[in-house]
Amino acid sequence: MSTENNLKSLYENSIKILSDLIAFKTISGEDNSSLIDYCDKILKELGAESFRTYDNEKKRVNLFATIKAKKSNGKSPIILSGHTDVVPVSKSWSTDPFKATIKSDKLYGRGSCDMKGFIACTLAYAPIYSKSNLDRDIHFSFTFDEETACQGAPILIAELKKRGIKKGICIVGEPTNMKIIDGHKGCYEYTTHFEGLAGHGSAPDKGVNAVEYAVRFIDKLLKLRKILKERAPKNSVFNPPYTTLQIGGISGGIARNVIADRCRVDWELRPVVKEDGIFVNSEVDKFVCEDLLPEMKKTYPKSSIKKEIIGEIIGFDRDEKSEACELISNITGDNSREVVSFGTEAGLFQEIGISTVVCGPGSIEQAHKVDEFIKLDELKKCLNLLEGIKKQFSLD
């Protein structure tokens, strides 16, 4: 079969697989095991070896599968990484969000762009890798709950470290229009819970108003936000160049005439450097322990302020000598490098010594939106990249 006909067949198969993947309703926080079973079956039929890691409830699953090189020579493996979860859908879709629909040059469906399109391409191309005489292993890394502060990837990364998989080249296939992304900020998500003492609104001194203390807490965060702007690195490549801090929500109280005994504040931090994350958390903890809590406990000793860590996605740092970026450039001819504002699992792979790049089909502009789609041409570009990897590391 000619290369052109071969790629056409792979392209058609990628659409079929993507359609199958979209049909799995793998919304963040929900069971993704059926999709993982589907992926694992495809890869095992090709001779791949795999293992799984789980959340505490054993209902959300990470899959790590390997098509081994014909001759083992210790060369750094390739890791093709994608998350299996998708964000929830609204009722505003013009098509069934969990049924792939092709219109003109676009394929619609939840996860088509973010990021089941990339996973579909890797699975479609896997048979080629299994038949090829490559000089290194090809790993397939599929995780759960990336959309909710990367809850699945750290569990997988811990297992990789145990198994001694601490080197390689990782391609995180988030939607970048196949552009090379070599950096992004971190993303730390928190909910701070305040618990005081309820009472009648006519006697505010006899209660502990959780909402009022939450407001003071928010005021402290806003003051820290101003300081973070002043801490911006001179050579920052990000826009904005400083660490951002954002209040996502405040909720508490049951009535105007009742002292609120409970309140919660949702907030996030996107650090340019790790030190900013340490700084903010240190200042916040100090303010809570030295100012807010002592005041609350004077009236009600059982008062509490508790910080819930939703997730702490570490940043993805630019590496001027990135082996992963060089690989993509050599294949595509694109020597440009960009940074993005959204978070990914890239920093987690980078942290254990794996050279990492973010590069995948689709546009982030379509991610999480009503009538999410991926342009079909993006799937072709992704398959061409996977073909380039085969040619780069083939011994034939």
N, C-alpha and C positions, 0 to 999 in steps of 0.2 A: 504493500500500500504506500502511495506517495505521501510525502510529508504534509502536503496540502490536504489530501483526503483524510489523513490521520487526524489532523487538527480539526477538520470539519466534524469528524466522528466524535472527537473529544468534546467539542463545543456542544453538540447535540446531547451528549450524555450529561454534560454539566448542567444543562437546562433541566433535564429529567431529574437529576439528583437534587438540584435546588428546589424544584417543585415539591419533591418528597420532603425535603427538610422544612420548608415553609409550613407544610401540613402538620408538623409537630408543634403543638402550642406550648413552646418552652419559655413561658413568661418567667422573668426573674423571680426566684423564690419558690417556684413550683417544680415538680418532678420532671427531670429531663432524661430519665433512664431509657425511654423508648427510642429517642433520637440517638443516644449513645450506643444502644444495641444495634441500631441500623448502621451507624458508622463502623462499629467494631466488626460487624459481619462482613461488610465490604472489604475491609483491610485484612481480616483473618483468612478470607478466601484467597487472598493473594499471597498468603504465607507470612503475614506480619505477626509479630509478637506484641502483646499488649498487657497493660495493667491499668487498674482503676483506683482512684481515691475518692473518698466520699465526705459529705458533711456529716454532722453528728447524728442526723436522723436517717442516714443511709438512703435518702431519696433523691439527692442531687449528686451528680457524678462527674468527675473528670476522667477523660480517657487519654492515655499516652501509648501510642502504637509505633512500632518500628519495622520498617522494611530494611533488613540488614544488607550491607554490602556483600558481594560475592566473596571478596577476599578482605578480611579484616586487617587494616594496617594502621589503625589508631588515628586516622585523620579526623579533624573536627566534623561532627555530624551537622546536617541541616535540620532545623526544627521549623515546621510549618504550624503556626499557632493561631487559633481562633476561638472565640467564645460562642457557646451554643444558645445562650439566653437572649431573649428579646424583651423590649419594653411593652407595657400593656397597650391595648388599642381602645379607641373611642368608637362611638356609633356613627361617626361622620364619614366613614370610608365609603367610596362609591363602588367598591368591589368587596368580596369576601377577603378579609386580611390574611386568612390562613389557607387560601387557595390561590396558587400562582396564576396570574392572568397576564398574558402578553398582549400589548397594544402597540402597534407600530414597532419601534425599536427599543421598547422598554418592557421589563418584567416587573409586575407589581406584586406586593405581598409583604407582610411583616417579617423583617429580617432579611429581605432580599438584598438590601444594601449593607445593613449592619447586623451581623456580618456572615450570613449563611452563604452569600455568593462566593466568598473566598473558600469556605469549607467545601462547597460543592466542587469548585475547580480542583482542589487538592485531591478529593476522592475520585474525580473523573480522571485525573492524571496518574493516580496511584498505580494502575496496571502497567503503565509504561515504566515507572521506576522499578517495579517488581521484575520486569523482564530485562532491564538494562544492566550492563556491567559497570556499576558505579564504584568509585574509589572510597565511598563513605556511606554511613547509614543515613536514612531519611526518617525523621521522626514526625509524627502527627500528634499535635497537642490540642485537645479540645476541652475547654473548661466550662464551668457553670458560674452564673451570677457575676459576670463582669460588670453588668450595668448597675449593680448595687454595690459599688465600692470594691470590686474585684475580690469577692469573698471566696471564690473557688481556686484561683491561681495560687495563692500562698500555700494551700494544702498540697497542691501538685508540686510546687517548687521545693517544699520541704522533703517530699519523697524523692525528687530528683537528686537532691543533695545526699540523701541516704544511699542512693544507688550509684553515687559517684559521677553523675552526669552534670558536670560543672563547666564544660567548654562546648563550643560549637558556634554556629551562626543561626540566629533565630529571626524569622520573618513573621511579624505580627500583621495579619492581613486586614487590619481595620480599613475602612473606606478612605482612600487618599487620592482617588483617580490615578492610581499606580504611580504617584509621585513619591519621592524618597523623603520620609520624615525621620529626623534624627534627634528630636528633643521635644519634651513637653513638661509642663509644670506638674507638681504633685497635686493630689486632691484629698484633703482630710475632711471627713464628714462626721459631725457630732450632733447629739441631742443632749442638752443639759436639763435635768429634771429638778424642779424645786418643790419641796414639800413643807408647808407651814401649818398654821392652825386656823381652822374656819371659825367664824363668829358673826354676830350681827353687825351690819354696816354702821350702826349708830355708835358702836364702841370699838373703833379701829385699834386702840391701844391694847385691847384684850386678845387680839388675834395676831397671827403672823401672815401677812399678805404675800403669798408666793408670787403673784403677778408683779407687785411693786419691786420685789427683790430681783425678779427676772429683768425688769426694765433697767435697774441699776447695772445688772450684768451686761445687758446689751450696750449700755452707755460705755462701759469699760471696753467692750469689743470695738466700738466705733473709734474710741481714742487710740486703740492699738492699730486700727486700720490706717490712721494718719501717720503713725510712726513707721509702719511698714513701707509707705511710699518713700520716706526718707532713707530707708535701708536698701533701696534698689541698687543692685550691682551696676557699676559703670558700663560694663560690657554686656549687659543683659540682651539676649536675642529675642526676648518675648515682648508681646504687646498686649496689655501694658507691661512695662519692664519690671514691675515690682510684684511682690506677693499680694494677692487680693484676699479680702475677708468679706464674707457676705452673710447677712441674716436671712434665712429662708422662711422662717415662720415663728410665731409665738402663739401659744394656745393655753388658756386657763380661765378659771372662774365659771360660775354657773348662773349668777344673777347680779344685778347692780347693787342690791342691798345685802349681799353675802360676802364676807371676807374670803377671798380665794385661798384655799389651802393647797392647791396644786397648780403648777404651770410648767410648760416645757418650751424650750427655745431650740429651734433647729438652725444650725449654722455650719458654714464650711470655710475652709482655708485652702488656698492654692499656692503652695510655696514655690518660689523660684529656686531657693536653696533650702536644704534640710534645716539649717540653723534658724531660719525664720519660723519653722514649725515648732522647734524646741523653744524658741523665745516666746511665742504667743502662748503656748501651753503652760510654760513656767509662770508667766505673768498672770494668766487667768487663774491658775491653781492658787497662786499666792493671794490674789484678791479675794477669792472665795474663802480660803482658810483663815485669812487674817482680818477681813472686813465683814463680809456678808454673813457667814455662818455664826461667828460669835454674837452678832446682833440678833439674829434669829433665835438663837438658843437662850438668850436672856429671858425671853418671853415663853418660849416653848422648847425645852431641852431636846425633844425628839425631832426637831427640824432637821432637814437634810438638803444637800445639793449634790447631785450625782451626775457625773459626765458619762454618757453612753457613747462609745466609739462605734459608729456605724461602719467605718472603714477608713483606712489610711493608705491611699495609693501613692507610693513613692514616685518621685519625678523620674523622667527619662533624660539623662544628661548627654549633651552633645559630646561626641568623641571624634576628634579630627582625624584619627587613624582607624576609623571603624571598618573592620573586615566585612561586616554585613552590608554597609553602604557601598563599599567598593564592589562587592559582588553584584549588587543590583545595577550599579553604574556600568560595569563591564558588559552586562547582558543587554541593558536597554539603551546604553549610550547617553543616558541622562546624568549629568554630573552635578545637577542642582541639589540643594539641601534646604529643607524647610522645617519650621517648628509649628506646633499646633497648640490650641488652647484646651482641647479635650484630653482626658486621661485615658491610658491604656494599661495593659499588663506588661509593656515593654521594660519598664524600670525594674520589675521583679526578676526578669531573666537577666538583665544587665547586672543586677546586684550580685549574682552568684558567679559572674565572670563570663557570661555568654554574650558574644557580640550580637547586637540586636538592631533591627531596623523596623519601622512601621511602614508598610507598603501593601496596598490591597485595592481591589476593584470597587468602584462606586464612589459617590460623593457624600461627604459628611453632611452636606446641605439637605440630603434626603433622609438622613437617619432620624428616627423617632417621630417622624411626621405622619399625618394622615396621608393615605395613598403612597406610602413609601415605595420607591422603585429603584431598580438598577438598570442602566443602559446595557443592552446585550453586548455591545462592542467592548465594554469593560471586562466581561467574562473572557472574551477572546484575548485581550491584552494580558490578563492574568495567566491564561494557559500558555501564552507565548513566553512569559517569564518562567513558568515551571519547565517549559521545554528548554529554555536557556540554561537552567540549573542542570538538567540532564546532560546537555552538551558540554557544560563546563567541567563536569566531574566524571564523564564517561571514560572508561579505560579502552574503549574500542576505537 
